[in-house]
Structure formats: structure tokens, C-alpha cells
Amino acid sequence: MGTSKGGYAALYYGLKLKANAVIAGAPQYFLGDYLTDIPEKNPTYKGMVGEKEAYSVPYLNRLLQDKVLEEPKFPIDFYIHYSCNEHTFREHIADLIQDLKASGYPLTLDEQKYYKHQEVAYYFPPFLKRTLKKIIEE
């Protein structure tokens, strides 16, 4: 099982390692866009791709999406927490949900109504606790 407040790593490694469940809070889906959307993230981006940018933004954007869409599928339950009122929903989460559904993965969605991405820190923990309890009891 993978869990993460940020979510990208939980999603990617949950798929790669064939976890039985992945719980993610307001995850980023397009890594390249996420790492290049504000200048403050440039050191992280350069640290990942190198000064000569061995990996392009489109390449990084496809990493997780390719994993979600690849065959064969494994029975991984996805639990995704998000707010449709904050920017990551339009930029990342809507496409993630669409691709998970298209790929046939079991999906539980927890939609909340907050406006700032940072508020995930307040809304995600109760969802995480409820979801872990549900998984453990099954």
C-alpha cells in the first residue's frame, strides 16, 4: 500500500510495485508541469534532470500517465482525495481521475471544498485515517 500527502510517489510506486491500494491526497499527475510551474522549484527540477536537461517536461509529464495507461492492469484500489476548487484539480487531478477510470481501476474519490492547495494538510489526514481503517477491516 502506498500513502503520501503529495501523492505522486504513492501513485507511481504503487503502480510500479503492484500495491494492493494507493491512497493519495491532492496528487500531481504531470511531474514536468509541477516542477516547472514556479521558479522556486527550479533547483528541484534541475536536480532531477541535470543541467543539460536529460529529461524534458513532456517526458516527465508522461511518466505517471504511461504507468496508469499501460497493460497489463493489476487490481489496485485507488483512493484519491482532492478539492475541485483548487488549482491542482484542473491542472492534474481531473486527468488522473479520467485515466484511472478509463483503465478500469477501482476508484474511491473524496472531494472536498477548499480553495488553497496547502489546505490538503487539514483535509487529507481524516480521509487517510478512514481509508486505512476500511482497508484494515476488509
Phi, psi and chi 1 to 4 in degrees:
 res  aa     phi    psi   chi1   chi2   chi3   chi4
   1 MET       -  139.5  177.3 -176.1  -30.2      -
   2 GLY  -116.2  138.9      -      -      -      -
   3 THR  -134.9  149.3   63.9      -      -      -
   4 SER  -166.8  140.1  170.9      -      -      -
   5 LYS   -68.7  -43.5 -174.3  174.3   84.1  159.2
   6 GLY   -72.8  -41.6      -      -      -      -
   7 GLY    96.3  -33.6      -      -      -      -
   8 TYR   -56.5  -50.4 -176.4   91.6      -      -
   9 ALA   -63.0  -39.9      -      -      -      -
  10 ALA   -60.8  -44.3      -      -      -      -
  11 LEU   -64.6  -51.0  -65.9  165.1      -      -
  12 TYR   -62.3  -52.3 -177.1   81.5      -      -
  13 TYR   -74.6  -27.9  -74.9  103.6      -      -
  14 GLY   -60.2  -43.1      -      -      -      -
  15 LEU   -69.8  -46.2  -73.7  159.3      -      -
  16 LYS   -62.1  -40.8 -174.5  174.3  178.0   71.7
  17 LEU   -94.2    2.5  -59.6  172.9      -      -
  18 LYS    57.3   50.7  -58.3  174.1 -176.2   86.9
  19 ALA   -64.7  160.9      -      -      -      -
  20 ASN   -83.5  -22.6   61.8  -20.5      -      -
  21 ALA  -152.5  149.5      -      -      -      -
  22 VAL  -132.0  128.2  172.9      -      -      -
  23 ILE  -116.8  122.9  -53.0  167.3      -      -
  24 ALA  -135.0  141.5      -      -      -      -
  25 GLY  -110.2  116.2      -      -      -      -
  26 ALA    44.5   56.8      -      -      -      -
  27 PRO   -75.3  151.2   30.3  -36.5      -      -
  28 GLN   -85.4  141.1  -72.6   77.1   32.6      -
  29 TYR  -106.4  -35.0 -168.8   37.0      -      -
  30 PHE  -107.4   93.3  -58.5  110.4      -      -
  31 LEU   -59.0  -42.3 -176.4   59.9      -      -
  32 GLY   -60.4  -46.9      -      -      -      -
  33 ASP   -62.5  -43.1  -69.8  -13.5      -      -
  34 TYR   -61.3  -42.5  172.6   71.7      -      -
  35 LEU   -77.1  -10.3  -68.7  173.3      -      -
  36 THR  -121.7   10.7   57.7      -      -      -
  37 ASP   -79.2  -22.9   64.5   -7.2      -      -
  38 ILE  -139.5  149.2   59.1  172.5      -      -
  39 PRO   -59.5  -28.8  -21.6   29.9      -      -
  40 GLU   -62.7  -22.1  -70.2   79.8    9.4      -
  41 LYS   -88.5   -4.1  -64.4  178.3 -170.8  167.9
  42 ASN   -57.4  -41.9 -165.6   47.2      -      -
  43 PRO   -59.8  -38.5  -24.9   34.3      -      -
  44 THR   -66.0  -45.7  -57.0      -      -      -
  45 TYR   -59.4  -49.3  173.9   70.5      -      -
  46 LYS   -64.3  -34.9  -69.5  -68.1 -175.0 -171.7
  47 GLY   -64.7  -31.4      -      -      -      -
  48 MET   -82.1  -40.0  -71.3 -179.2   69.4      -
  49 VAL  -101.8  -12.7  -59.1      -      -      -
  50 GLY    85.4  164.6      -      -      -      -
  51 GLU   -64.9  -30.3  -73.1  -59.0  -42.8      -
  52 LYS   -89.8    7.6  -63.4 -175.7 -173.0 -148.3
  53 GLU    49.5   66.6  -64.1 -170.3   18.2      -
  54 ALA   -61.6  -25.6      -      -      -      -
  55 TYR  -121.6  125.2  -57.4  101.5      -      -
  56 SER   -80.3  165.0   66.7      -      -      -
  57 VAL   -58.4  -47.2  168.9      -      -      -
  58 PRO   -60.7  -36.7  -26.0   35.1      -      -
  59 TYR   -62.1  -48.6  172.5   83.6      -      -
  60 LEU   -63.2  -36.0  -67.5  173.6      -      -
  61 ASN   -63.3  -32.0  -77.0  -16.5      -      -
  62 ARG   -83.5  -15.8  -73.3 -168.9  -45.0  -89.0
  63 LEU   -52.9  -56.9  -79.2  174.9      -      -
  64 LEU   -74.6  -40.5 -178.2   52.6      -      -
  65 GLN   -60.3  -43.2 -171.2  172.4   38.4      -
  66 ASP   -60.6  -39.2  -72.3   -9.2      -      -
  67 LYS   -63.5  -43.1  -94.3  -65.5 -179.8 -140.1
  68 VAL   -63.3  -39.9  168.5      -      -      -
  69 LEU   -90.3  -10.8  -61.8  173.0      -      -
  70 GLU   -71.2  159.3   79.5 -179.0    1.4      -
  71 GLU  -104.8  156.2  -63.9  -71.2  -21.1      -
  72 PRO   -79.8  158.4   31.6  -34.2      -      -
  73 LYS   -85.2  148.8  -57.7  -70.0 -175.4 -101.7
  74 PHE  -117.7  150.3  -60.8   95.0      -      -
  75 PRO   -75.9   75.5   28.5  -34.2      -      -
  76 ILE  -101.2  127.8  -58.5  170.3      -      -
  77 ASP   -86.8  126.5  -66.7  -40.2      -      -
  78 PHE  -105.8  132.4  -75.4   88.8      -      -
  79 TYR  -121.5  111.6  -60.2   85.8      -      -
  80 ILE  -119.0  123.5  -51.2  -65.7      -      -
  81 HIS  -102.6  139.8  161.8   85.2      -      -
  82 TYR  -166.3  171.9   63.3   95.2      -      -
  83 SER  -123.6  129.3  169.8      -      -      -
  84 CYS   -74.5   -6.6   61.6      -      -      -
  85 ASN   -94.1   -4.4  -65.7  -32.9      -      -
  86 GLU  -111.1  158.7   62.7  107.4  -11.8      -
  87 HIS   -58.1  -31.3   72.9   95.8      -      -
  88 THR   -68.8  -19.9   62.1      -      -      -
  89 PHE   -62.3  -52.0  179.2   75.6      -      -
  90 ARG   -68.4  -37.8  -67.9  177.0  -51.7  -75.4
  91 GLU   -80.3  -26.9  -64.6  167.9    8.5      -
  92 HIS  -137.8  -52.2  -61.9  -83.8      -      -
  93 ILE   -71.7  -38.6  -61.4  165.0      -      -
  94 ALA   -58.6  -44.3      -      -      -      -
  95 ASP   -68.0  -38.2  -70.3  -38.0      -      -
  96 LEU   -60.4  -49.3  169.9   63.8      -      -
  97 ILE   -60.4  -44.7  -69.1  169.1      -      -
  98 GLN   -58.2  -46.1  178.0 -178.3  -38.1      -
  99 ASP   -70.1  -38.1  -72.6  -10.8      -      -
 100 LEU   -63.4  -42.4  -72.5  169.2      -      -
 101 LYS   -64.5  -45.8  -74.8 -179.3  177.7  179.3
 102 ALA   -61.7  -31.0      -      -      -      -
 103 SER   -84.1   -5.7  -66.6      -      -      -
 104 GLY    82.3   15.9      -      -      -      -
 105 TYR   -74.9  140.9  -74.5  108.2      -      -
 106 PRO   -62.4  133.5  -19.4   30.0      -      -
 107 LEU  -137.7  125.8 -173.9   57.9      -      -
 108 THR  -115.1  124.4  -60.8      -      -      -
 109 LEU  -109.7  138.6  -58.9  175.4      -      -
 110 ASP  -121.6   92.6  179.5   52.6      -      -
 111 GLU   -92.4  125.3 -178.5  179.7  -45.5      -
 112 GLN  -116.2  179.3  -62.2  -64.4  -39.7      -
 113 LYS  -125.1   58.9  -55.2  -75.6 -175.0 -161.9
 114 TYR  -111.2  163.3   51.0   88.6      -      -
 115 TYR  -108.7  -22.2  -68.5   89.2      -      -
 116 LYS  -110.4  135.9  -66.4 -178.8 -179.5  176.9
 117 HIS   -57.1  -33.7 -178.8   68.9      -      -
 118 GLN   -62.5  -21.9  -65.7   80.5   -6.8      -
 119 GLU   -70.0  -11.3  -68.3  177.7  -83.2      -
 120 VAL   -56.5  -29.2   70.0      -      -      -
 121 ALA   -61.7  -23.5      -      -      -      -
 122 TYR   -94.9  -32.3  -58.0  107.8      -      -
 123 TYR   -93.8  -29.2  -70.4   87.4      -      -
 124 PHE   -71.4  -42.8  178.4   64.0      -      -
 125 PRO   -54.5  -43.6  -30.1   39.0      -      -
 126 PRO   -62.6  -37.8  -22.1   31.7      -      -
 127 PHE   -64.2  -43.3  172.2   68.7      -      -
 128 LEU   -59.6  -46.8  175.8   61.0      -      -
 129 LYS   -62.0  -47.2  -71.8  176.9 -173.7  175.5
 130 ARG   -60.6  -41.9  -74.8 -169.0  -47.0  -88.2
 131 THR   -69.5  -43.7  -56.7      -      -      -
 132 LEU   -60.9  -42.8  -72.8  170.8      -      -
 133 LYS   -60.4  -44.5 -176.7  177.1 -179.8 -172.0
 134 LYS   -61.1  -45.7  176.4 -175.2  175.6 -134.9
 135 ILE   -63.3  -44.3  -68.5  169.6      -      -
 136 ILE   -63.8  -39.6  -70.0  167.6      -      -
 137 GLU   -73.5  -19.5  -69.9  174.7   -6.9      -
 138 GLU   -76.9      -  -73.1  179.4  -10.2      -
